[in-house]
Amino acid sequence: MASISIGTLRRSIAPMIERTRQSALQTAPIRPAVLRAEDPAALLEAHYCNVWQVRTAELSLVNAALVVEAFGFRRLDGDWLGVVITPWFLDLLLLSGGGALWGDIPAGQRRYLNLPGGTLPFIAADDPEIGPYQHCPLVASIDQVPDMATARLVAADAMRTVCGAPPTVAKAPPEPAAEEPAEVSRRGFFRRLAGKRN
């Protein structure tokens, strides 16, 4: 039986040990954000329409009453914020526009954004086709949304709330001027109280 020296053994298994010594808590590398000068709505719609056509079988929960739509994208503090409606999610999306809202974080990490309408949690994601983005789910389950009209109402309400726009309150019509009551004598008061007219 041939003997193997400890030095030889260490050299032969060292590459295997190095491959397996990766920390379970190691975070994914951060890919720098793609700065978007133009409204990303058309890009997002095209991307998610493609995902819908190509990977439908891979999507677990799908609401057939919904279609892909990028809703209400606007610049907020220099970055792009809007809602994406798809048959499998309804999320608020943040994309970098070179502004103050965006912060690079690893995919899967959560960060809290202070927006005009309040503080919301956003989860980082990185798609090979559209690049890094951050999203905040607006509904717990997509099957809670019965149709596109409801999805658009949820999206519009979310954008109004998040962007801090004042809620639109219908003004009540002015009340007609009340006629000034005629002075009532003590006797007249008691007669009315008894159900008798003057």
Secondary structure, DSSP 8 states (H G I E B T S, - for coil): -----HHHHHHHHHHHHHHH---TT------------S--HHHHHHHHHHHHHHSGGG-SS--TT---EEEEEEEETTEEEEEEE-SS-EEEEEE-SSSSS-----TT-EEEEEETTEEEEEEEEEETTTEEEEEEESSS-GGG--SHHHHHHHHHHHHHHHHT---------------------HHHHHHHHTT---
